[in-house]
């Protein structure tokens, strides 16, 4: 695996991203234990604190019910696999994002959640459907080298599940992978989005499919992309140079 050698996130983003003196992030974990929701949250809570966020961690979806608090946040990081969400809980989350609160997450917590909630899936920009081949080694290909989330990061390898997703064509895709066709030969050569960003109302949405388990974030590129994506999503003001 190549050694990650890139400028700090602060130097990359300083020229184009507005900085608040204090940002607030809510990390909500739960659902299926196989995706290690709490250990994954434990990876990123201190990273966000180091980036200047006031961090709160919750293990209940009722955290989405406090409308005033939700809309005061800079960022929501969901880490909830499968499970069910009530209409009021979902509305609290979706309304907050539409009003300008950012949301950012990874495979095991964002796009394999609440499988019956299609509006939630519309907001996230995709939904997991399969991981043909199980655990295998594959390459992540950076397709946008200008975006601050992926600038300076080269293609890299992962040894984890490789995901087949149903994705929204309006996503701005930053990285992809090519399926080998293992266990599903009809998918051989399929180029699948891995990292994307999008908007939901006034809110920024960031997603990376990398993150089956906490150890996946030991890969420096995987962790750095997620960190930058969370910072990007938390920024309410859209710079004029950011594509819609």
Buried (B, 14 or more C-beta within 10 A) or exposed (E): EEEBEBEEBEEBBEEEBEEEEEBBBBBBBBBBEEBBBBBBBBBBBEBBEEBBBEBBBBBEBEBBBEEEBBBEBBBBBBBBBBEEBEEEBBBBBBBBBBBBBBBBBBBBBBBBBBBEBEEBBEBBBBBBEBBBBEEBEBEBBBBBEEBBBBBEBBEBEBEBBBBBBEBBEEBBBBBBBBBBBBEBEEBEEBEBBBBBBBBBBEBBBBBBBBBBBBBBBEBBBBBBBBBBBBBBBBBBEBEEEBEE
